[in-house]
Structure formats: structure tokens, C-alpha cells
């Protein structure tokens, strides 16, 4: 992986989470977005190809969170 920083953000497709994600993206970090907004998440993954990975996940579902890791 070419980026030294890897950041995982839950709720990263809107609000404060998105603001944080954009800050890290602008800082050239690799950002993993975990959110339930599939449309927005996939758009961000496509727009920042190679720098953003999106996972559709409800973090209140322990089994789904385990699948990501």
C-alpha cells in the first residue's frame, strides 16, 4: 500500500464523519468508510479510486462488523 496512513471512519459518508474523511483524503491517507449510505459510499470510492474503500455496514450488527475485519 502506497499510503502510510490508514484511517477507518464509521459514519464516514455524511456530517462530521465525511468532514473527517475529506480531511484525511486531502492529507493523502487511505480511508476506509463504514456506513449504511451505499450510494454515497460507492460514489466516494469511485471518485477517490485507490484512496478510499467503502463497506456497507450497520455498526450495531456485531456479525457484520466482524466480516469487515
SULVENLIN-V499096 format. One record per helix or strand of 3 or more residues. SS is the DSSP state (alpha for helix, beta for strand). FROM is the first residue (numbers start at 1). TO is the last residue. Records with the same first field share a line. If there is no record, write none. Layout:
BEGIN
SS->FROM-TO + FROM-TO
END
This chain:
BEGIN
beta->6-10 + 30-35 + 52-56
alpha->15-26 + 38-47 + 62-68
END
